[in-house]
Amino acid sequence: MTSHAPIRLKSYICGAWKAGSRDGAELLNAATGDLVATIDASGIDMAEALEYGRASGHALRMMTFHERALMLKALGQHLMGLKDEFHALSLATGATPRDGWVDIEGGIGTLLGYASKARREMPNARVLTEGAVEPLSKDMSFSAQHILTPLTGVAVHINAYNFPCWGMLEKLAPTLIAGMPAIIKPASQTAYLTELMVRRIIEAGILPPGALQLICGSVGDLLEHVTEQDVVTFTGSATTGRKLRAHPAIMASSTRFTMEADSLNACILGPDAVAGTPEFDLFIREVAAEMTVKAGQKCTAIRRAFVPRAQVGAVRDALAARLGALPVGLPDDPQVRVGALASLAQRDEVRARIRDLAADGEVVIGNPDAVTLTSGDPDMGAFMNPVVLYCDHPEAARAVHDVEAFGPVSTLMPYDDLEQAVALTRRGKGSLVASVFTDDAGVAEAAVLGMAPFHGRVMIGNRASAKTATGHGSPLYMLVHGGPGRAGGGEEMGGVRGVKHFMQRTAVQGAPRLLSAVTGQWMEGAQTRSDIHPFRKSLTELRLGDQLVTATRTVTLEDIEHFAQFTGDTFYAHMDEEAARANPFFEGRVAHGYLIVSFAAGLFVQPDPGPVLANYGVDNLRFLTPVNPGDTLGVRLTCKEISPREGGEHGEVRWDCQVTNQNGAVVAQYDVLTMVAKTWPA
């Protein structure tokens, strides 16, 4: 491996790079033992860093969700162009190029994914509404709406050593989308890679000042200065996490704290997945991969594998063959498939935990105390061959359900029936992820429902999804990452759910006109304006509450019969008077719901070319009152929400559409979604 001059890591605090006041601890190359960097954060004023972040966070909060999303998109694209530089330094962490891809491209992909999801699912606004408007008076003069706004503090992210890039970016993405600045504290052992990426982020000049700070070294007294507006997240050991959660300042201010801790994740080989089935082969592939990607240093790795007792021999043999074919050595060696652990101290820790696990079983694959390498020096690099233990009586064991060896280690255990297997997975006291490999729907249902309360994510593996499944150990930005109990009780990512962790939910009550001004959405009881047809207005001219009350149209029996024949929808309630009357919901033949929607469109659409470019959907459609022949329908169409597309020539407009009959009863209620040009020739 190519060696580089040692780096003196610096922290990025209050808009400047600052070195610690001491020489710092040495960080060694995980594969060669060479000095990579020194790290120290002594002398840094942590209270000042928090105050700087809080004060400068105003710039982020003033941006809309879409503006922040485009900022993340630009940042992700910039970082992707620098990935080779990150990969070169990543080798020092012991990660192979495949391992680095998960960390580097996986992290950048999370940035880009959040940027895309925020623009698709969130408004181009600074306030996020949640749920429906709650009317609080009969005359609609007093209503309430739940809103979410960004906290005005700083999100402090304390990360683990195993994913120096992804671990930072998966937390940073929802934080910045929410409008909250962040302080990143990477684990020291691999902080040099995080520091390099942060340097490139700052140099890009894409983020506003103060949006991102970095601490390389101890956080010192940082947590003593957190407030009720700050957030602290932690990824690491449960022991350390519990100490942080109980910090006096966090307790006193009820500072939001979320933890993702070590986890004894489990997988089950279904009783139907015998040797020779695709599910058996998929199980073997997945267990081996989870033991060896990042040398098993993954919080989602499979630590406990439960198999039908009759399949133990076949599983052991198949795992031995697959693991034995994976060369261990220097991460830049093209032949190598398993790199090094993060440090020699970490290897010693894993060996000690294997000795603990051996109290409940025996090592059946690999030798934890001897290393066989394709390349590298076993005394200088933190290498370890994969190790599988076997525990024959897991129901009576303790260590295998309590001890985690954070490396290429897994324990194989038999079960006698599926109920026992599910019960054994629960012995881990809460995990990030569990999986079941089966092609039997009944097995899948029983396993998932049994395991779900104890795991943050459950994956079902079978032949149909084998080629497309992302795998047991892959957290995805659109899915929650976290788990109950031992796993920390926290939750990260999960798409827009993750954004809300950095926002305050508030119930706002008031007159609809004022609530509408706060939320950027028209609601029943707010002001309206009726002048020219709202479809003749460009985005720059359109205002919330612009409204059209249409002429009316009477529905005839001939309309219903024509629609039925034209569409093929001859459901009895539309065609048979006697059968319709027998239906407790109808008094006779009724109009089709989509006939009502079609007639409504005919009443409110303005046919000439104009600012409205396209109708792209209908949301929340409900049919509330049956329509019979002879009923007369009218429409009230109101501009409900305007969301300009950043950098584009159009935006999305949401219209409240209410269809009523001659008695004023609401027949149908829904939102119409249109694309509208920002400007249009007069």
C-alpha positions in Angstrom: 0.0 0.0 0.0 1.1 3.5 -0.8 2.1 5.5 2.4 1.4 9.2 2.8 2.9 11.9 5.0 1.1 11.9 8.4 -1.8 14.4 8.6 -2.4 16.7 11.6 -6.1 16.7 11.8 -7.9 20.0 12.4 -11.4 20.9 13.6 -13.5 23.3 11.6 -15.0 25.6 14.2 -16.6 29.0 13.9 -15.8 29.2 10.2 -12.0 28.4 10.5 -9.8 25.4 10.7 -8.2 25.0 14.1 -5.6 22.6 15.4 -5.7 21.3 19.0 -3.2 22.6 21.5 -1.4 19.3 22.0 0.5 17.0 19.6 -2.4 14.6 19.6 -3.0 10.8 19.5 -1.5 8.8 16.7 -3.9 7.1 14.2 -2.4 4.1 12.4 -3.1 2.5 9.1 -5.4 -0.5 9.9 -3.7 -2.7 7.3 0.0 -1.7 7.6 0.5 0.0 10.9 1.9 3.1 9.3 1.2 6.5 10.9 -1.7 8.2 9.0 -2.6 11.1 11.2 -2.6 12.7 14.6 -5.8 13.9 16.3 -6.5 16.4 19.1 -9.2 19.0 19.8 -7.9 20.4 23.1 -8.2 24.1 23.5 -11.3 24.5 21.4 -14.1 26.5 22.9 -17.0 24.2 22.6 -19.6 26.6 24.0 -18.5 29.1 21.3 -18.9 26.5 18.6 -22.5 25.9 19.7 -23.3 29.6 19.9 -21.8 30.1 16.4 -23.9 27.4 15.0 -27.1 28.6 16.6 -26.5 32.2 15.4 -25.6 31.3 11.8 -28.4 28.7 11.5 -30.8 31.6 10.6 -29.5 31.4 7.0 -30.5 27.8 6.7 -33.9 28.3 8.4 -34.7 31.1 5.9 -34.3 28.7 3.0 -37.2 26.6 1.7 -37.2 22.8 1.7 -36.6 22.9 -2.0 -33.8 25.3 -1.8 -32.1 23.1 0.8 -32.7 20.1 -1.3 -31.1 21.7 -4.3 -28.2 22.6 -2.1 -27.8 19.0 -1.1 -28.0 17.9 -4.7 -25.2 20.2 -5.7 -23.1 19.0 -2.8 -23.7 15.4 -3.6 -22.8 15.9 -7.2 -19.6 17.7 -6.2 -18.6 15.0 -3.8 -19.2 12.3 -6.3 -16.7 13.9 -8.6 -14.1 13.6 -5.8 -14.8 10.0 -4.9 -11.4 8.7 -6.1 -9.6 10.9 -3.6 -11.8 9.6 -0.8 -11.3 6.0 -1.9 -7.5 6.4 -1.8 -7.6 7.5 1.8 -10.3 5.0 2.7 -7.8 2.1 2.2 -6.0 3.2 5.4 -9.1 2.3 7.4 -8.7 -1.3 6.3 -11.6 -1.1 3.9 -11.4 -2.8 0.5 -12.7 -0.8 -2.5 -16.0 -2.7 -2.2 -16.2 -1.7 1.4 -15.4 1.9 0.5 -18.2 2.0 -2.0 -20.7 1.3 0.7 -19.2 4.1 2.8 -18.4 6.7 0.2 -20.8 6.3 -2.7 -23.4 5.0 -0.2 -23.2 8.1 1.8 -23.2 10.5 -1.2 -26.1 8.6 -2.6 -28.0 9.2 0.6 -27.4 13.0 0.2 -28.7 12.8 -3.4 -31.7 10.6 -2.4 -32.8 13.0 0.3 -32.5 15.9 -2.1 -34.8 14.1 -4.6 -37.2 12.9 -1.9 -37.6 16.4 -0.3 -38.4 18.0 -3.7 -41.0 15.3 -4.4 -42.7 15.0 -1.1 -42.2 18.3 0.7 -43.5 21.8 -0.3 -41.4 24.6 -1.5 -41.9 26.3 1.8 -40.3 26.9 5.2 -43.2 25.3 7.2 -44.3 21.7 7.0 -47.9 20.9 7.8 -48.9 17.6 9.3 -52.4 16.1 9.1 -55.6 17.7 8.2 -56.9 21.1 9.4 -59.0 20.6 12.5 -62.2 22.8 12.6 -62.8 24.1 16.1 -66.0 26.0 15.5 -69.2 25.3 13.6 -68.9 28.6 11.7 -65.3 27.8 10.6 -64.0 31.0 12.3 -61.6 29.1 14.6 -59.4 26.2 13.4 -56.1 24.4 14.2 -53.2 22.9 12.2 -50.2 21.0 13.2 -47.0 22.4 11.8 -43.3 21.6 12.0 -40.6 24.2 12.1 -36.8 23.7 12.4 -35.3 23.8 15.9 -33.1 26.9 16.4 -30.2 25.0 17.9 -27.5 22.7 16.6 -27.5 19.0 15.8 -24.5 17.4 17.4 -23.7 14.1 15.6 -21.3 11.7 17.4 -20.5 9.0 15.0 -18.8 5.6 15.0 -15.5 4.6 13.3 -16.8 2.0 10.9 -18.5 4.4 8.4 -16.6 7.7 8.5 -18.4 9.0 5.4 -21.8 7.4 5.3 -22.2 7.8 9.1 -21.8 11.5 8.7 -23.8 12.0 5.5 -26.9 9.9 6.5 -27.4 12.1 9.5 -26.4 15.4 7.8 -28.8 15.0 5.0 -32.1 15.1 7.0 -30.6 17.7 9.4 -29.9 20.2 6.6 -33.2 19.5 4.8 -34.9 20.4 8.1 -33.0 23.6 8.3 -30.7 22.9 11.2 -26.9 23.3 11.3 -24.7 20.4 12.5 -21.6 19.7 14.4 -20.0 16.4 13.3 -17.8 14.5 15.8 -16.3 11.4 14.0 -14.8 8.6 15.9 -11.1 9.2 16.2 -9.7 6.0 14.6 -11.0 6.9 11.1 -11.6 10.7 11.5 -9.0 11.5 8.8 -11.4 10.3 6.1 -14.3 12.4 7.6 -12.0 15.4 7.9 -11.0 15.1 4.2 -14.6 15.0 3.1 -15.6 18.0 5.3 -12.6 19.9 3.8 -14.0 19.3 0.4 -17.5 20.3 1.4 -16.3 23.6 2.9 -14.1 24.3 -0.1 -17.1 23.9 -2.4 -18.8 26.9 -0.8 -22.2 25.3 -1.3 -23.4 25.4 2.3 -24.1 28.7 4.1 -21.6 29.6 6.8 -22.1 27.7 10.1 -24.2 25.0 8.5 -21.4 22.4 9.2 -18.7 22.3 11.8 -16.3 19.5 12.6 -14.6 18.3 15.8 -11.6 16.0 15.4 -10.8 14.7 18.8 -12.6 14.8 22.2 -15.8 16.8 22.5 -14.6 18.1 25.9 -17.3 20.0 27.6 -19.5 20.3 24.5 -22.5 18.5 26.0 -22.5 20.7 29.1 -23.7 23.6 26.9 -26.5 21.9 25.0 -30.0 23.3 25.4 -33.6 22.4 24.7 -33.2 23.5 21.1 -30.3 21.3 20.3 -30.2 17.7 19.2 -27.6 15.0 20.1 -27.3 11.8 18.1 -24.9 9.0 18.9 -23.8 5.9 17.1 -21.5 3.5 19.0 -21.5 1.2 22.0 -24.6 0.9 24.2 -22.5 1.6 27.3 -21.2 4.9 26.0 -24.6 5.8 24.7 -26.3 5.3 28.0 -23.7 7.6 29.7 -24.3 10.3 27.1 -28.1 10.0 27.4 -27.9 10.5 31.2 -25.6 13.6 30.9 -26.9 16.2 33.4 -27.3 18.9 30.7 -29.2 16.6 28.4 -31.5 15.6 31.2 -32.0 19.1 32.5 -33.0 20.6 29.2 -34.7 17.5 27.8 -32.4 17.8 24.8 -33.4 15.5 22.1 -31.1 12.4 22.1 -31.2 9.5 19.8 -28.9 6.5 19.9 -28.0 3.7 17.5 -26.0 1.1 19.5 -24.5 -2.3 19.0 -27.0 -4.9 18.0 -27.2 -8.7 17.9 -29.0 -8.8 14.6 -30.5 -12.2 13.7 -31.5 -14.2 10.7 -33.6 -17.3 10.3 -33.4 -19.9 7.6 -37.0 -20.9 7.1 -38.0 -24.6 7.6 -38.9 -24.8 3.9 -35.4 -23.5 2.8 -33.6 -26.8 2.8 -30.3 -27.4 1.1 -30.7 -27.1 -2.7 -33.4 -24.5 -2.6 -32.7 -20.9 -3.8 -33.5 -19.6 -0.3 -30.8 -21.8 1.3 -28.2 -20.5 -1.2 -29.4 -16.9 -0.6 -29.1 -17.4 3.2 -25.5 -18.7 2.9 -24.6 -15.8 0.6 -26.1 -13.2 2.9 -24.5 -14.5 6.1 -21.1 -14.7 4.5 -21.5 -11.2 3.1 -22.5 -9.7 6.4 -19.5 -11.4 8.1 -17.0 -10.0 5.6 -18.1 -6.6 4.2 -16.2 -4.0 6.2 -14.6 -7.1 7.9 -17.9 -7.6 9.8 -17.7 -4.1 11.4 -21.2 -3.2 10.6 -24.0 -2.3 13.1 -26.4 -4.3 10.9 -24.2 -7.4 10.5 -25.7 -10.9 11.2 -24.4 -12.0 14.6 -26.9 -14.9 15.2 -28.0 -17.3 12.5 -30.8 -19.7 13.3 -31.3 -22.8 11.2 -33.5 -25.9 11.3 -31.7 -28.5 13.3 -31.7 -30.9 10.4 -29.9 -28.3 8.2 -27.0 -27.5 10.6 -24.5 -29.7 8.9 -25.4 -28.5 5.4 -25.2 -24.8 6.5 -21.9 -25.3 8.3 -20.3 -26.9 5.2 -21.7 -24.4 2.8 -20.5 -21.5 5.0 -17.1 -23.0 5.4 -16.7 -23.4 1.6 -17.9 -19.8 0.9 -15.9 -18.1 3.6 -12.8 -20.2 2.8 -12.9 -18.8 -0.8 -12.7 -15.2 0.4 -9.0 -14.0 0.5 -8.0 -11.8 3.5 -5.3 -9.2 3.1 -4.3 -5.7 2.1 -7.4 -3.7 1.0 -5.7 -2.5 -2.2 -4.8 -6.0 -3.3 -7.2 -6.8 -6.2 -7.5 -10.5 -5.0 -8.5 -9.6 -1.5 -12.2 -9.7 -0.5 -11.8 -9.2 3.3 -9.8 -6.2 4.6 -8.6 -5.3 8.0 -10.4 -4.4 11.2 -10.0 -0.7 12.3 -7.0 -1.3 14.6 -5.0 -4.0 16.4 -6.8 -3.0 19.6 -10.1 -3.7 17.8 -8.8 -7.1 16.8 -7.8 -7.9 20.4 -11.3 -6.8 21.4 -13.0 -9.1 18.9 -10.8 -12.0 20.0 -11.8 -11.4 23.6 -15.5 -11.4 22.7 -15.1 -14.7 20.8 -13.7 -16.2 24.0 -16.8 -15.0 25.8 -19.0 -16.5 23.1 -17.2 -19.8 23.3 -18.6 -20.3 26.8 -21.9 -21.2 25.0 -20.4 -23.2 22.1 -17.4 -23.9 20.0 -15.6 -22.5 17.0 -16.4 -24.6 13.9 -15.0 -22.4 11.1 -11.8 -20.3 11.3 -9.2 -19.8 14.0 -9.5 -16.5 15.8 -5.9 -16.6 17.0 -4.2 -17.4 13.7 -4.3 -15.4 10.5 -3.9 -16.7 7.0 -3.3 -13.9 4.5 -3.1 -13.4 0.8 -1.1 -10.2 1.4 0.0 -8.1 4.3 1.7 -8.6 7.6 -0.4 -10.3 10.3 1.6 -8.6 13.1 1.3 -5.1 11.6 -2.2 -5.2 10.2 -5.5 -5.8 12.1 -6.4 -8.8 10.0 -8.7 -11.6 11.0 -10.1 -14.6 9.1 -13.9 -15.1 9.4 -15.0 -17.1 12.5 -18.2 -19.1 12.9 -19.2 -20.6 16.3 -21.9 -23.2 16.9 -24.2 -23.2 20.0 -26.2 -26.4 20.2 -28.6 -25.3 22.9 -29.3 -21.6 22.3 -32.4 -21.6 24.5 -30.2 -22.3 27.6 -27.3 -20.0 26.5 -26.7 -16.5 27.6 -23.5 -15.1 26.0 -24.6 -15.6 22.4 -27.6 -13.4 23.1 -25.7 -10.8 25.1 -22.2 -10.5 23.6 -21.3 -8.9 20.3 -17.9 -9.5 18.6 -17.8 -6.5 16.3 -15.9 -8.2 13.5 -16.1 -11.1 11.0 -17.9 -13.3 13.5 -21.3 -15.1 13.6 -22.8 -17.8 15.7 -24.8 -20.6 14.2 -27.7 -22.1 16.3 -30.3 -24.7 15.6 -34.1 -24.5 16.2 -36.8 -27.2 16.4 -39.8 -25.2 15.2 -40.4 -21.7 13.9 -42.0 -20.4 17.1 -38.8 -21.3 18.9 -36.7 -19.5 16.2 -38.7 -16.3 16.6 -38.4 -16.5 20.4 -34.6 -16.9 20.1 -34.3 -13.8 18.0 -36.0 -11.8 20.7 -33.3 -12.8 23.2 -31.2 -10.1 21.6 -33.3 -7.6 23.5 -33.8 -5.4 20.5 -31.9 -5.1 17.2 -31.6 -2.9 14.2 -32.5 -5.6 11.7 -33.6 -9.2 11.4 -34.2 -11.4 8.3 -36.0 -14.6 7.3 -35.2 -16.6 4.2 -38.2 -18.5 3.0 -40.5 -18.9 0.0 -43.5 -19.9 2.2 -46.0 -17.1 2.8 -47.1 -18.6 6.1 -43.5 -18.8 7.4 -42.9 -15.2 6.2 -46.0 -13.9 8.0 -45.3 -15.7 11.3 -41.7 -14.7 11.3 -42.2 -11.1 10.5 -45.1 -10.5 13.0 -43.1 -12.3 15.7 -39.9 -10.4 15.1 -41.1 -6.9 14.2 -41.7 -5.6 17.7 -38.0 -6.3 18.5 -36.4 -5.0 15.4 -36.3 -1.7 13.5 -36.3 -3.4 10.1 -37.1 -6.9 8.9 -36.1 -8.3 5.5 -37.7 -11.3 3.8 -35.3 -13.0 1.4 -36.5 -15.4 -1.3 -35.9 -16.4 -4.9 -38.2 -13.7 -6.4 -36.2 -10.9 -4.9 -32.8 -12.4 -4.8 -31.4 -10.4 -7.8 -32.9 -7.1 -6.7 -32.8 -7.2 -2.9 -30.5 -4.7 -1.2 -29.6 -7.2 1.5 -30.0 -7.8 5.2 -27.3 -5.3 6.2 -28.0 -2.3 4.0 -29.8 0.7 5.6 -31.7 2.7 3.0 -32.4 6.5 3.3 -36.1 6.0 2.7 -36.4 3.4 5.4 -36.0 3.8 9.2 -32.7 2.9 10.7 -32.7 2.1 14.4 -34.2 -0.3 16.8 -35.7 -0.8 20.2 -34.0 -1.8 23.5 -30.4 -2.8 23.1 -30.2 -1.2 19.7 -30.7 2.2 21.3 -34.4 3.0 20.9 -33.6 5.6 18.3 -34.6 6.2 14.7 -32.7 7.7 11.8 -33.5 8.3 8.1 -36.8 6.9 7.0 -37.2 9.7 4.3 -39.3 12.7 5.5 -39.7 11.0 8.9 -36.0 11.6 9.5 -36.3 15.3 8.6 -39.0 15.7 11.3 -36.5 14.6 14.0 -34.9 18.0 13.7 -38.1 20.0 13.8 -40.6 21.0 16.4 -44.2 19.9 16.1 -46.6 22.7 17.1 -50.4 22.9 17.2 -51.4 26.3 15.9 -54.9 27.6 16.6 -56.5 30.7 15.2 -58.7 32.2 12.5 -58.3 30.4 9.1 -57.1 33.6 7.4 -54.2 33.9 9.8 -53.5 30.2 9.9 -53.3 30.2 6.1 -50.8 33.0 6.2 -48.6 30.9 8.6 -48.9 27.6 6.7 -48.9 28.8 3.1 -52.0 26.7 2.5 -55.6 27.9 2.0 -58.1 26.3 4.3 -61.9 26.4 4.8 -62.9 29.7 6.3 -59.9 31.7 4.9 -60.3 34.6 2.5 -61.1 34.0 -1.2 -60.9 36.0 -4.3 -63.1 35.6 -7.4 -62.2 37.8 -10.4 -60.9 36.2 -13.6 -60.8 32.4 -14.0 -57.9 31.2 -11.9 -56.7 29.0 -14.7 -55.9 32.2 -16.6 -53.4 33.3 -14.0 -49.7 32.5 -14.1 -47.8 31.5 -10.9 -46.7 35.1 -10.4 -50.4 36.3 -10.5 -52.0 33.5 -8.6 -52.8 33.8 -4.9 -54.0 31.5 -2.2 -57.8 31.6 -2.1 -58.3 32.5 -5.7 -61.6 30.8 -6.4 -64.0 29.8 -9.1 -67.7 28.9 -8.4 -69.0 27.2 -11.5 -72.3 26.9 -13.3 -74.3 23.8 -12.6 -75.1 20.6 -14.5 -77.9 18.2 -14.0 -77.1 14.5 -14.1 -79.6 12.4 -16.2 -80.3 8.7 -16.5 -79.0 8.9 -20.1 -75.7 10.3 -18.8 -75.3 7.4 -16.4 -76.1 4.8 -19.1 -73.9 6.4 -21.7 -70.9 6.5 -19.2 -71.5 2.9 -18.3 -71.4 1.7 -21.9 -68.6 4.0 -22.9 -66.3 2.9 -20.0 -67.5 -0.6 -19.5 -68.3 0.1 -15.8 -71.7 -1.6 -15.6 -71.7 -2.2 -11.8 -75.3 -3.1 -10.8 -75.8 0.1 -8.7 -75.5 2.2 -11.9 -77.7 -0.1 -14.1 -80.3 -2.0 -12.0 -82.9 0.1 -10.1 -84.2 -2.7 -8.0 -80.7 -4.0 -7.0 -79.6 -0.5 -6.2 -82.5 0.1 -3.9 -81.6 -3.2 -2.1 -78.2 -1.7 -1.3 -78.4 0.1 2.2 -76.3 3.0 0.9 -78.5 3.9 -2.1 -82.1 4.9 -2.8 -81.9 3.8 -6.4 -79.6 4.0 -9.4 -76.6 6.2 -8.8 -74.1 8.0 -10.9 -70.5 6.7 -11.2 -68.0 8.4 -9.0 -65.7 9.1 -12.0 -68.6 10.5 -13.9 -69.0 13.0 -11.2 -65.3 13.8 -11.4 -65.5 14.1 -15.1 -68.5 16.4 -15.0 -66.7 18.5 -12.4 -63.7 18.9 -14.7 -66.0 19.9 -17.5 -67.4 22.7 -15.2 -64.2 24.2 -14.0 -61.7 23.7 -16.8 -60.8 26.7 -19.0 -60.2 25.2 -22.4 -57.9 27.9 -24.0 -54.1 27.6 -24.0 -52.9 29.3 -20.9 -50.7 29.2 -17.8 -52.1 25.8 -16.7 -49.8 23.3 -18.5 -50.9 20.0 -17.2 -53.1 18.1 -14.7 -50.8 15.6 -13.0 -53.0 14.0 -10.4 -55.8 13.9 -7.9 -55.2 13.5 -4.1 -57.6 12.5 -1.3 -60.6 11.8 -3.5 -63.7 10.9 -1.5 -67.3 10.4 -2.6 -69.5 11.6 0.2 -73.1 11.7 -1.0 -74.7 9.5 -3.7 -75.8 11.2 -6.9 -79.1 10.1 -8.5 -80.6 11.0 -11.8 -82.0 14.5 -11.6 -79.4 15.8 -9.1 -77.7 19.1 -10.1 -74.0 19.5 -9.5 -71.8 22.5 -9.0 -68.1 23.0 -8.3 -66.1 25.3 -6.0 -62.5 25.3 -7.0 -60.0 27.1 -4.8 -56.2 27.7 -5.0 -54.9 25.8 -2.0 -51.1 25.7 -2.3 -48.5 27.2 -4.6 -45.1 25.5 -4.9 -42.8 27.2 -7.4 -40.2 24.9 -8.9 -36.7 26.2 -8.0 -34.7 26.9 -11.2 -37.6 26.1 -13.4 -40.2 27.9 -15.4 -43.2 26.4 -13.7 -44.5 25.2 -10.4 -47.1 22.9 -8.8 -50.5 24.2 -7.7 -52.9 22.3 -5.5 -56.6 23.1 -5.8 -59.3 22.4 -3.3 -62.2 20.9 -5.4 -65.6 20.6 -3.8 -68.6 19.2 -5.7 -72.0 19.9 -4.2 -75.6 19.0 -5.2 -78.7 21.2 -5.4 -79.2 20.8 -1.6 -75.7 22.1 -0.8 -74.5 18.6 0.3 -70.9 17.8 -0.6 -70.9 15.0 -3.2 -67.2 14.8 -3.7 -64.1 16.4 -2.2 -60.5 16.1 -3.5 -57.4 18.0 -4.5 -56.5 18.7 -8.1 -52.8 18.9 -8.9 -51.6 21.0 -11.8 -48.4 22.4 -13.4 -48.6 26.1 -13.9 -46.2 28.4 -15.8 -44.5 31.1 -13.7 -45.3 33.7 -16.4 -47.6 33.8 -19.4 -47.9 36.3 -22.2 -50.6 38.9 -21.5 
